[in-house]
Amino acid sequence: MVILDMIMPDLNGRQVLTELKKIKPTVKVILTSGYSLDGLAENIRDLPGDGFLQKPYRIRQLSAVTGQLIKENRNG
């Protein structure tokens, strides 16, 4: 499981996500950003991420998203 910030120097989140999925298509990726989904310049709703957390997030939010992905992974 990877927690991936969408705004980074050099490569952006979309580029990193694309490369991660090439290396391991089944990798679970939680996208994160300080911008809201509506505030991001790129539409991340179309990206093959498995969840989104808006920063700053709390440990409970992170735990809920990661727990759900683990549960989904176990179930199929």
MARKOLMAR-996322 format. One record per residue: residue number from 1; residue in one letter; y, z, x of N, C-alpha, C in turn. Coordinates in Angstrom, 2 decimals, m for minus. Example, Ala and Ser with C-alpha at 12.3 -4.5 7.8 and 13.67 -1.06 7.14 Angstrom:
# residues 2
<r><resi>1</resi><resn>A</resn><n_c2>m5.69</n_c2><n_c3>7.80</n_c3><n_c1>13.19</n_c1><ca_c2>m4.50</ca_c2><ca_c3>7.80</ca_c3><ca_c1>12.30</ca_c1><c_c2>m3.30</c_c2><c_c3>7.80</c_c3><c_c1>13.20</c_c1></r>
<r><resi>2</resi><resn>S</resn><n_c2>m2.25</n_c2><n_c3>7.08</n_c3><n_c1>12.85</n_c1><ca_c2>m1.06</ca_c2><ca_c3>7.14</ca_c3><ca_c1>13.67</ca_c1><c_c2>0.03</c_c2><c_c3>7.87</c_c3><c_c1>12.90</c_c1></r>
//
This chain:
# residues 76
<r><resi>1</resi><resn>M</resn><n_c2>m1.17</n_c2><n_c3>0.00</n_c3><n_c1>0.84</n_c1><ca_c2>0.00</ca_c2><ca_c3>0.00</ca_c3><ca_c1>0.00</ca_c1><c_c2>1.24</c_c2><c_c3>0.00</c_c3><c_c1>0.89</c_c1></r>
<r><resi>2</resi><resn>V</resn><n_c2>2.22</n_c2><n_c3>m0.80</n_c3><n_c1>0.48</n_c1><ca_c2>3.46</ca_c2><ca_c3>m0.95</ca_c3><ca_c1>1.25</ca_c1><c_c2>4.64</c_c2><c_c3>m0.66</c_c3><c_c1>0.34</c_c1></r>
<r><resi>3</resi><resn>I</resn><n_c2>5.59</n_c2><n_c3>0.09</n_c3><n_c1>0.87</n_c1><ca_c2>6.88</ca_c2><ca_c3>0.28</ca_c3><ca_c1>0.19</ca_c1><c_c2>7.87</c_c2><c_c3>m0.59</c_c3><c_c1>0.94</c_c1></r>
<r><resi>4</resi><resn>L</resn><n_c2>8.43</n_c2><n_c3>m1.57</n_c3><n_c1>0.25</n_c1><ca_c2>9.23</ca_c2><ca_c3>m2.60</ca_c3><ca_c1>0.90</ca_c1><c_c2>10.65</c_c2><c_c3>m2.64</c_c3><c_c1>0.35</c_c1></r>
<r><resi>5</resi><resn>D</resn><n_c2>11.62</n_c2><n_c3>m2.40</n_c3><n_c1>1.22</n_c1><ca_c2>13.02</ca_c2><ca_c3>m2.50</ca_c3><ca_c1>0.83</ca_c1><c_c2>13.39</c_c2><c_c3>m3.98</c_c3><c_c1>0.75</c_c1></r>
<r><resi>6</resi><resn>M</resn><n_c2>14.13</n_c2><n_c3>m4.36</n_c3><n_c1>m0.25</n_c1><ca_c2>14.49</ca_c2><ca_c3>m5.76</ca_c3><ca_c1>m0.45</ca_c1><c_c2>15.63</c_c2><c_c3>m6.22</c_c3><c_c1>0.45</c_c1></r>
<r><resi>7</resi><resn>I</resn><n_c2>16.46</n_c2><n_c3>m5.30</n_c3><n_c1>0.90</n_c1><ca_c2>17.61</ca_c2><ca_c3>m5.65</ca_c3><ca_c1>1.73</ca_c1><c_c2>17.37</c_c2><c_c3>m5.09</c_c3><c_c1>3.14</c_c1></r>
<r><resi>8</resi><resn>M</resn><n_c2>17.15</n_c2><n_c3>m6.01</n_c3><n_c1>4.09</n_c1><ca_c2>16.88</ca_c2><ca_c3>m5.62</ca_c3><ca_c1>5.47</ca_c1><c_c2>17.55</c_c2><c_c3>m6.63</c_c3><c_c1>6.40</c_c1></r>
<r><resi>9</resi><resn>P</resn><n_c2>17.78</n_c2><n_c3>m6.23</n_c3><n_c1>7.65</n_c1><ca_c2>18.30</ca_c2><ca_c3>m7.21</ca_c3><ca_c1>8.61</ca_c1><c_c2>17.20</c_c2><c_c3>m8.20</c_c3><c_c1>8.99</c_c1></r>
<r><resi>10</resi><resn>D</resn><n_c2>17.58</n_c2><n_c3>m9.33</n_c3><n_c1>9.46</n_c1><ca_c2>16.67</ca_c2><ca_c3>m10.39</ca_c3><ca_c1>9.91</ca_c1><c_c2>15.91</c_c2><c_c3>m11.02</c_c3><c_c1>8.74</c_c1></r>
<r><resi>11</resi><resn>L</resn><n_c2>14.75</n_c2><n_c3>m10.50</n_c3><n_c1>8.39</n_c1><ca_c2>14.01</ca_c2><ca_c3>m11.02</ca_c3><ca_c1>7.24</ca_c1><c_c2>14.41</c_c2><c_c3>m10.25</c_c3><c_c1>5.99</c_c1></r>
<r><resi>12</resi><resn>N</resn><n_c2>14.46</n_c2><n_c3>m10.93</n_c3><n_c1>4.84</n_c1><ca_c2>14.73</ca_c2><ca_c3>m10.18</ca_c3><ca_c1>3.61</ca_c1><c_c2>13.40</c_c2><c_c3>m9.80</c_c3><c_c1>2.96</c_c1></r>
<r><resi>13</resi><resn>G</resn><n_c2>13.46</n_c2><n_c3>m9.00</n_c3><n_c1>1.94</n_c1><ca_c2>12.26</ca_c2><ca_c3>m8.51</ca_c3><ca_c1>1.28</ca_c1><c_c2>11.35</c_c2><c_c3>m9.61</c_c3><c_c1>0.76</c_c1></r>
<r><resi>14</resi><resn>R</resn><n_c2>11.94</n_c2><n_c3>m10.67</n_c3><n_c1>0.23</n_c1><ca_c2>11.15</ca_c2><ca_c3>m11.80</ca_c3><ca_c1>m0.29</ca_c1><c_c2>10.32</c_c2><c_c3>m12.43</c_c3><c_c1>0.84</c_c1></r>
<r><resi>15</resi><resn>Q</resn><n_c2>10.95</n_c2><n_c3>m12.61</n_c3><n_c1>2.00</n_c1><ca_c2>10.24</ca_c2><ca_c3>m13.21</ca_c3><ca_c1>3.13</ca_c1><c_c2>9.11</c_c2><c_c3>m12.31</c_c3><c_c1>3.63</c_c1></r>
<r><resi>16</resi><resn>V</resn><n_c2>9.38</n_c2><n_c3>m11.02</n_c3><n_c1>3.74</n_c1><ca_c2>8.35</ca_c2><ca_c3>m10.08</ca_c3><ca_c1>4.19</ca_c1><c_c2>7.21</c_c2><c_c3>m10.03</c_c3><c_c1>3.18</c_c1></r>
<r><resi>17</resi><resn>L</resn><n_c2>7.53</n_c2><n_c3>m9.97</n_c3><n_c1>1.91</n_c1><ca_c2>6.51</ca_c2><ca_c3>m9.94</ca_c3><ca_c1>0.88</ca_c1><c_c2>5.62</c_c2><c_c3>m11.18</c_c3><c_c1>0.94</c_c1></r>
<r><resi>18</resi><resn>T</resn><n_c2>6.22</n_c2><n_c3>m12.33</n_c3><n_c1>1.12</n_c1><ca_c2>5.46</ca_c2><ca_c3>m13.58</ca_c3><ca_c1>1.23</ca_c1><c_c2>4.50</c_c2><c_c3>m13.51</c_c3><c_c1>2.42</c_c1></r>
<r><resi>19</resi><resn>E</resn><n_c2>4.97</n_c2><n_c3>m13.02</n_c3><n_c1>3.55</n_c1><ca_c2>4.11</ca_c2><ca_c3>m12.92</ca_c3><ca_c1>4.73</ca_c1><c_c2>3.00</c_c2><c_c3>m11.90</c_c3><c_c1>4.53</c_c1></r>
<r><resi>20</resi><resn>L</resn><n_c2>3.33</n_c2><n_c3>m10.76</n_c3><n_c1>3.92</n_c1><ca_c2>2.30</ca_c2><ca_c3>m9.75</ca_c3><ca_c1>3.65</ca_c1><c_c2>1.19</c_c2><c_c3>m10.31</c_c3><c_c1>2.77</c_c1></r>
<r><resi>21</resi><resn>K</resn><n_c2>1.57</n_c2><n_c3>m11.06</n_c3><n_c1>1.74</n_c1><ca_c2>0.58</ca_c2><ca_c3>m11.61</ca_c3><ca_c1>0.82</ca_c1><c_c2>m0.26</c_c2><c_c3>m12.70</c_c3><c_c1>1.49</c_c1></r>
<r><resi>22</resi><resn>K</resn><n_c2>0.31</n_c2><n_c3>m13.40</n_c3><n_c1>2.48</n_c1><ca_c2>m0.47</ca_c2><ca_c3>m14.38</ca_c3><ca_c1>3.24</ca_c1><c_c2>m1.55</c_c2><c_c3>m13.67</c_c3><c_c1>4.06</c_c1></r>
<r><resi>23</resi><resn>I</resn><n_c2>m1.15</n_c2><n_c3>m12.55</n_c3><n_c1>4.68</n_c1><ca_c2>m2.07</ca_c2><ca_c3>m11.80</ca_c3><ca_c1>5.53</ca_c1><c_c2>m3.16</c_c2><c_c3>m11.13</c_c3><c_c1>4.69</c_c1></r>
<r><resi>24</resi><resn>K</resn><n_c2>m2.75</n_c2><n_c3>m10.51</n_c3><n_c1>3.60</n_c1><ca_c2>m3.70</ca_c2><ca_c3>m9.80</ca_c3><ca_c1>2.73</ca_c1><c_c2>m3.24</c_c2><c_c3>m9.95</c_c3><c_c1>1.28</c_c1></r>
<r><resi>25</resi><resn>P</resn><n_c2>m3.79</n_c2><n_c3>m10.91</n_c3><n_c1>0.58</n_c1><ca_c2>m3.34</ca_c2><ca_c3>m11.19</ca_c3><ca_c1>m0.80</ca_c1><c_c2>m3.49</c_c2><c_c3>m10.01</c_c3><c_c1>m1.77</c_c1></r>
<r><resi>26</resi><resn>T</resn><n_c2>m4.39</n_c2><n_c3>m9.10</n_c3><n_c1>m1.48</n_c1><ca_c2>m4.62</ca_c2><ca_c3>m7.98</ca_c3><ca_c1>m2.40</ca_c1><c_c2>m3.77</c_c2><c_c3>m6.75</c_c3><c_c1>m2.10</c_c1></r>
<r><resi>27</resi><resn>V</resn><n_c2>m2.92</n_c2><n_c3>m6.83</n_c3><n_c1>m1.06</n_c1><ca_c2>m2.10</ca_c2><ca_c3>m5.67</ca_c3><ca_c1>m0.71</ca_c1><c_c2>m1.19</c_c2><c_c3>m5.30</c_c3><c_c1>m1.89</c_c1></r>
<r><resi>28</resi><resn>K</resn><n_c2>m1.08</n_c2><n_c3>m4.02</n_c3><n_c1>m2.14</n_c1><ca_c2>m0.20</ca_c2><ca_c3>m3.51</ca_c3><ca_c1>m3.19</ca_c1><c_c2>1.17</c_c2><c_c3>m3.25</c_c3><c_c1>m2.57</c_c1></r>
<r><resi>29</resi><resn>V</resn><n_c2>2.22</n_c2><n_c3>m3.78</n_c3><n_c1>m3.19</n_c1><ca_c2>3.57</ca_c2><ca_c3>m3.67</ca_c3><ca_c1>m2.64</ca_c1><c_c2>4.52</c_c2><c_c3>m3.12</c_c3><c_c1>m3.70</c_c1></r>
<r><resi>30</resi><resn>I</resn><n_c2>5.15</n_c2><n_c3>m2.02</n_c3><n_c1>m3.37</n_c1><ca_c2>6.19</ca_c2><ca_c3>m1.44</ca_c3><ca_c1>m4.22</ca_c1><c_c2>7.53</c_c2><c_c3>m1.88</c_c3><c_c1>m3.65</c_c1></r>
<r><resi>31</resi><resn>L</resn><n_c2>8.29</n_c2><n_c3>m2.60</n_c3><n_c1>m4.43</n_c1><ca_c2>9.61</ca_c2><ca_c3>m3.07</ca_c3><ca_c1>m4.00</ca_c1><c_c2>10.63</c_c2><c_c3>m1.97</c_c3><c_c1>m4.27</c_c1></r>
<r><resi>32</resi><resn>T</resn><n_c2>11.61</n_c2><n_c3>m1.85</n_c3><n_c1>m3.39</n_c1><ca_c2>12.64</ca_c2><ca_c3>m0.83</ca_c3><ca_c1>m3.56</ca_c1><c_c2>13.99</c_c2><c_c3>m1.38</c_c3><c_c1>m3.12</c_c1></r>
<r><resi>33</resi><resn>S</resn><n_c2>15.04</n_c2><n_c3>m0.87</n_c3><n_c1>m3.76</n_c1><ca_c2>16.38</ca_c2><ca_c3>m1.30</ca_c3><ca_c1>m3.42</ca_c1><c_c2>17.39</c_c2><c_c3>m0.28</c_c3><c_c1>m3.94</c_c1></r>
<r><resi>34</resi><resn>G</resn><n_c2>18.52</n_c2><n_c3>m0.24</n_c3><n_c1>m3.29</n_c1><ca_c2>19.63</ca_c2><ca_c3>0.56</ca_c3><ca_c1>m3.79</ca_c1><c_c2>20.34</c_c2><c_c3>m0.11</c_c3><c_c1>m4.95</c_c1></r>
<r><resi>35</resi><resn>Y</resn><n_c2>20.08</n_c2><n_c3>m1.40</n_c3><n_c1>m5.11</n_c1><ca_c2>20.63</ca_c2><ca_c3>m2.15</ca_c3><ca_c1>m6.23</ca_c1><c_c2>19.68</c_c2><c_c3>m2.07</c_c3><c_c1>m7.42</c_c1></r>
<r><resi>36</resi><resn>S</resn><n_c2>20.22</n_c2><n_c3>m2.15</n_c3><n_c1>m8.62</n_c1><ca_c2>19.37</ca_c2><ca_c3>m2.19</ca_c3><ca_c1>m9.80</ca_c1><c_c2>18.70</c_c2><c_c3>m3.56</c_c3><c_c1>m9.87</c_c1></r>
<r><resi>37</resi><resn>L</resn><n_c2>17.70</n_c2><n_c3>m3.68</n_c3><n_c1>m10.73</n_c1><ca_c2>17.04</ca_c2><ca_c3>m4.98</ca_c3><ca_c1>m10.91</ca_c1><c_c2>18.06</c_c2><c_c3>m6.05</c_c3><c_c1>m11.29</c_c1></r>
<r><resi>38</resi><resn>D</resn><n_c2>19.02</n_c2><n_c3>m5.69</n_c3><n_c1>m12.14</n_c1><ca_c2>20.03</ca_c2><ca_c3>m6.65</ca_c3><ca_c1>m12.58</ca_c1><c_c2>21.06</c_c2><c_c3>m6.93</c_c3><c_c1>m11.49</c_c1></r>
<r><resi>39</resi><resn>G</resn><n_c2>21.23</n_c2><n_c3>m5.99</n_c3><n_c1>m10.55</n_c1><ca_c2>22.24</ca_c2><ca_c3>m6.15</ca_c3><ca_c1>m9.53</ca_c1><c_c2>21.79</c_c2><c_c3>m6.90</c_c3><c_c1>m8.29</c_c1></r>
<r><resi>40</resi><resn>L</resn><n_c2>20.51</n_c2><n_c3>m7.16</n_c3><n_c1>m8.17</n_c1><ca_c2>20.02</ca_c2><ca_c3>m7.89</ca_c3><ca_c1>m7.00</ca_c1><c_c2>20.39</c_c2><c_c3>m9.35</c_c3><c_c1>m7.09</c_c1></r>
<r><resi>41</resi><resn>A</resn><n_c2>20.77</n_c2><n_c3>m9.91</n_c3><n_c1>m5.97</n_c1><ca_c2>21.15</ca_c2><ca_c3>m11.32</ca_c3><ca_c1>m5.94</ca_c1><c_c2>19.97</c_c2><c_c3>m12.21</c_c3><c_c1>m6.26</c_c1></r>
<r><resi>42</resi><resn>E</resn><n_c2>18.79</n_c2><n_c3>m11.83</n_c3><n_c1>m5.80</n_c1><ca_c2>17.60</ca_c2><ca_c3>m12.63</ca_c3><ca_c1>m6.10</ca_c1><c_c2>16.84</c_c2><c_c3>m11.97</c_c3><c_c1>m7.25</c_c1></r>
<r><resi>43</resi><resn>N</resn><n_c2>16.19</n_c2><n_c3>m12.75</n_c3><n_c1>m8.04</n_c1><ca_c2>15.46</ca_c2><ca_c3>m12.21</ca_c3><ca_c1>m9.18</ca_c1><c_c2>14.09</c_c2><c_c3>m11.73</c_c3><c_c1>m8.72</c_c1></r>
<r><resi>44</resi><resn>I</resn><n_c2>13.96</n_c2><n_c3>m10.43</n_c3><n_c1>m8.50</n_c1><ca_c2>12.70</ca_c2><ca_c3>m9.91</ca_c3><ca_c1>m7.99</ca_c1><c_c2>11.65</c_c2><c_c3>m9.78</c_c3><c_c1>m9.08</c_c1></r>
<r><resi>45</resi><resn>R</resn><n_c2>12.05</n_c2><n_c3>m9.98</n_c3><n_c1>m10.31</n_c1><ca_c2>11.06</ca_c2><ca_c3>m9.95</ca_c3><ca_c1>m11.39</ca_c1><c_c2>10.01</c_c2><c_c3>m11.04</c_c3><c_c1>m11.21</c_c1></r>
<r><resi>46</resi><resn>D</resn><n_c2>10.38</n_c2><n_c3>m12.11</n_c3><n_c1>m10.50</n_c1><ca_c2>9.47</ca_c2><ca_c3>m13.23</ca_c3><ca_c1>m10.27</ca_c1><c_c2>8.61</c_c2><c_c3>m13.04</c_c3><c_c1>m9.03</c_c1></r>
<r><resi>47</resi><resn>L</resn><n_c2>8.84</n_c2><n_c3>m11.97</n_c3><n_c1>m8.27</n_c1><ca_c2>8.09</ca_c2><ca_c3>m11.75</ca_c3><ca_c1>m7.05</ca_c1><c_c2>6.76</c_c2><c_c3>m11.07</c_c3><c_c1>m7.36</c_c1></r>
<r><resi>48</resi><resn>P</resn><n_c2>5.75</n_c2><n_c3>m11.30</n_c3><n_c1>m6.50</n_c1><ca_c2>4.43</ca_c2><ca_c3>m10.72</ca_c3><ca_c1>m6.76</ca_c1><c_c2>4.31</c_c2><c_c3>m9.27</c_c3><c_c1>m6.29</c_c1></r>
<r><resi>49</resi><resn>G</resn><n_c2>5.33</n_c2><n_c3>m8.47</n_c3><n_c1>m6.54</n_c1><ca_c2>5.27</ca_c2><ca_c3>m7.04</ca_c3><ca_c1>m6.22</ca_c1><c_c2>4.52</c_c2><c_c3>m6.31</c_c3><c_c1>m7.33</c_c1></r>
<r><resi>50</resi><resn>D</resn><n_c2>4.15</n_c2><n_c3>m5.08</n_c3><n_c1>m7.04</n_c1><ca_c2>3.34</ca_c2><ca_c3>m4.31</ca_c3><ca_c1>m7.99</ca_c1><c_c2>4.09</c_c2><c_c3>m3.16</c_c3><c_c1>m8.63</c_c1></r>
<r><resi>51</resi><resn>G</resn><n_c2>5.36</n_c2><n_c3>m3.03</n_c3><n_c1>m8.30</n_c1><ca_c2>6.18</ca_c2><ca_c3>m1.98</ca_c3><ca_c1>m8.87</ca_c1><c_c2>7.56</c_c2><c_c3>m2.03</c_c3><c_c1>m8.26</c_c1></r>
<r><resi>52</resi><resn>F</resn><n_c2>8.51</n_c2><n_c3>m1.33</n_c3><n_c1>m8.87</n_c1><ca_c2>9.87</ca_c2><ca_c3>m1.29</ca_c3><ca_c1>m8.36</ca_c1><c_c2>10.40</c_c2><c_c3>0.13</c_c3><c_c1>m8.45</c_c1></r>
<r><resi>53</resi><resn>L</resn><n_c2>11.05</n_c2><n_c3>0.57</n_c3><n_c1>m7.39</n_c1><ca_c2>11.73</ca_c2><ca_c3>1.86</ca_c3><ca_c1>m7.37</ca_c1><c_c2>13.17</c_c2><c_c3>1.62</c_c3><c_c1>m6.94</c_c1></r>
<r><resi>54</resi><resn>Q</resn><n_c2>14.10</n_c2><n_c3>2.12</n_c3><n_c1>m7.76</n_c1><ca_c2>15.50</ca_c2><ca_c3>2.01</ca_c3><ca_c1>m7.39</ca_c1><c_c2>15.88</c_c2><c_c3>3.23</c_c3><c_c1>m6.57</c_c1></r>
<r><resi>55</resi><resn>K</resn><n_c2>16.52</n_c2><n_c3>2.99</n_c3><n_c1>m5.40</n_c1><ca_c2>16.96</ca_c2><ca_c3>4.10</ca_c3><ca_c1>m4.55</ca_c1><c_c2>18.26</c_c2><c_c3>4.66</c_c3><c_c1>m5.09</c_c1></r>
<r><resi>56</resi><resn>P</resn><n_c2>18.49</n_c2><n_c3>5.91</n_c3><n_c1>m4.92</n_c1><ca_c2>17.55</ca_c2><ca_c3>6.88</ca_c3><ca_c1>m4.36</ca_c1><c_c2>16.51</c_c2><c_c3>7.26</c_c3><c_c1>m5.42</c_c1></r>
<r><resi>57</resi><resn>Y</resn><n_c2>15.29</n_c2><n_c3>7.39</n_c3><n_c1>m4.99</n_c1><ca_c2>14.24</ca_c2><ca_c3>7.80</ca_c3><ca_c1>m5.92</ca_c1><c_c2>13.72</c_c2><c_c3>9.17</c_c3><c_c1>m5.50</c_c1></r>
<r><resi>58</resi><resn>R</resn><n_c2>13.10</n_c2><n_c3>9.80</n_c3><n_c1>m6.44</n_c1><ca_c2>12.55</ca_c2><ca_c3>11.14</ca_c3><ca_c1>m6.21</ca_c1><c_c2>11.06</c_c2><c_c3>11.04</c_c3><c_c1>m5.94</c_c1></r>
<r><resi>59</resi><resn>I</resn><n_c2>10.54</n_c2><n_c3>12.06</n_c3><n_c1>m5.31</n_c1><ca_c2>9.13</ca_c2><ca_c3>12.08</ca_c3><ca_c1>m4.96</ca_c1><c_c2>8.25</c_c2><c_c3>11.93</c_c3><c_c1>m6.22</c_c1></r>
<r><resi>60</resi><resn>R</resn><n_c2>8.70</n_c2><n_c3>12.44</n_c3><n_c1>m7.33</n_c1><ca_c2>7.92</ca_c2><ca_c3>12.30</ca_c3><ca_c1>m8.58</ca_c1><c_c2>7.82</c_c2><c_c3>10.84</c_c3><c_c1>m9.01</c_c1></r>
<r><resi>61</resi><resn>Q</resn><n_c2>8.92</n_c2><n_c3>10.11</n_c3><n_c1>m8.85</n_c1><ca_c2>8.89</ca_c2><ca_c3>8.68</ca_c3><ca_c1>m9.20</ca_c1><c_c2>7.95</c_c2><c_c3>7.93</c_c3><c_c1>m8.27</c_c1></r>
<r><resi>62</resi><resn>L</resn><n_c2>8.05</n_c2><n_c3>8.20</n_c3><n_c1>m6.98</n_c1><ca_c2>7.17</ca_c2><ca_c3>7.57</ca_c3><ca_c1>m6.00</ca_c1><c_c2>5.72</c_c2><c_c3>7.91</c_c3><c_c1>m6.30</c_c1></r>
<r><resi>63</resi><resn>S</resn><n_c2>5.47</n_c2><n_c3>9.16</n_c3><n_c1>m6.60</n_c1><ca_c2>4.11</ca_c2><ca_c3>9.61</ca_c3><ca_c1>m6.91</ca_c1><c_c2>3.57</c_c2><c_c3>8.92</c_c3><c_c1>m8.15</c_c1></r>
<r><resi>64</resi><resn>A</resn><n_c2>4.40</n_c2><n_c3>8.76</n_c3><n_c1>m9.16</n_c1><ca_c2>3.96</ca_c2><ca_c3>8.10</ca_c3><ca_c1>m10.40</ca_c1><c_c2>3.60</c_c2><c_c3>6.64</c_c3><c_c1>m10.16</c_c1></r>
<r><resi>65</resi><resn>V</resn><n_c2>4.43</n_c2><n_c3>5.93</n_c3><n_c1>m9.41</n_c1><ca_c2>4.17</ca_c2><ca_c3>4.51</ca_c3><ca_c1>m9.15</ca_c1><c_c2>2.93</c_c2><c_c3>4.34</c_c3><c_c1>m8.27</c_c1></r>
<r><resi>66</resi><resn>T</resn><n_c2>2.85</n_c2><n_c3>5.12</n_c3><n_c1>m7.19</n_c1><ca_c2>1.68</ca_c2><ca_c3>4.99</ca_c3><ca_c1>m6.31</ca_c1><c_c2>0.41</c_c2><c_c3>5.43</c_c3><c_c1>m7.03</c_c1></r>
<r><resi>67</resi><resn>G</resn><n_c2>0.50</n_c2><n_c3>6.49</n_c3><n_c1>m7.82</n_c1><ca_c2>m0.67</ca_c2><ca_c3>6.95</ca_c3><ca_c1>m8.59</ca_c1><c_c2>m1.17</c_c2><c_c3>5.89</c_c3><c_c1>m9.55</c_c1></r>
<r><resi>68</resi><resn>Q</resn><n_c2>m0.26</n_c2><n_c3>5.20</n_c3><n_c1>m10.21</n_c1><ca_c2>m0.63</ca_c2><ca_c3>4.14</ca_c3><ca_c1>m11.14</ca_c1><c_c2>m1.32</c_c2><c_c3>2.99</c_c3><c_c1>m10.41</c_c1></r>
<r><resi>69</resi><resn>L</resn><n_c2>m0.81</n_c2><n_c3>2.62</n_c3><n_c1>m9.26</n_c1><ca_c2>m1.42</ca_c2><ca_c3>1.53</ca_c3><ca_c1>m8.49</ca_c1><c_c2>m2.80</c_c2><c_c3>1.91</c_c3><c_c1>m7.99</c_c1></r>
<r><resi>70</resi><resn>I</resn><n_c2>m2.96</n_c2><n_c3>3.14</n_c3><n_c1>m7.56</n_c1><ca_c2>m4.27</ca_c2><ca_c3>3.61</ca_c3><ca_c1>m7.12</ca_c1><c_c2>m5.26</c_c2><c_c3>3.60</c_c3><c_c1>m8.29</c_c1></r>
<r><resi>71</resi><resn>K</resn><n_c2>m4.80</n_c2><n_c3>4.06</n_c3><n_c1>m9.43</n_c1><ca_c2>m5.64</ca_c2><ca_c3>4.08</ca_c3><ca_c1>m10.63</ca_c1><c_c2>m6.06</c_c2><c_c3>2.66</c_c3><c_c1>m11.02</c_c1></r>
<r><resi>72</resi><resn>E</resn><n_c2>m5.11</n_c2><n_c3>1.74</n_c3><n_c1>m11.02</n_c1><ca_c2>m5.41</ca_c2><ca_c3>0.34</ca_c3><ca_c1>m11.35</ca_c1><c_c2>m6.39</c_c2><c_c3>m0.27</c_c3><c_c1>m10.35</c_c1></r>
<r><resi>73</resi><resn>N</resn><n_c2>m6.23</n_c2><n_c3>0.08</n_c3><n_c1>m9.09</n_c1><ca_c2>m7.11</ca_c2><ca_c3>m0.44</ca_c3><ca_c1>m8.04</ca_c1><c_c2>m8.54</c_c2><c_c3>0.06</c_c3><c_c1>m8.24</c_c1></r>
<r><resi>74</resi><resn>R</resn><n_c2>m8.68</n_c2><n_c3>1.30</n_c3><n_c1>m8.65</n_c1><ca_c2>m10.02</ca_c2><ca_c3>1.87</ca_c3><ca_c1>m8.90</ca_c1><c_c2>m10.69</c_c2><c_c3>1.23</c_c3><c_c1>m10.10</c_c1></r>
<r><resi>75</resi><resn>N</resn><n_c2>m9.87</n_c2><n_c3>0.89</n_c3><n_c1>m11.11</n_c1><ca_c2>m10.42</ca_c2><ca_c3>0.36</ca_c3><ca_c1>m12.35</ca_c1><c_c2>m10.66</c_c2><c_c3>m1.14</c_c3><c_c1>m12.31</c_c1></r>
<r><resi>76</resi><resn>G</resn><n_c2>m10.26</n_c2><n_c3>m1.76</n_c3><n_c1>m11.28</n_c1><ca_c2>m10.60</ca_c2><ca_c3>m3.17</ca_c3><ca_c1>m11.26</ca_c1><c_c2>m9.71</c_c2><c_c3>m4.07</c_c3><c_c1>m10.60</c_c1></r>
//
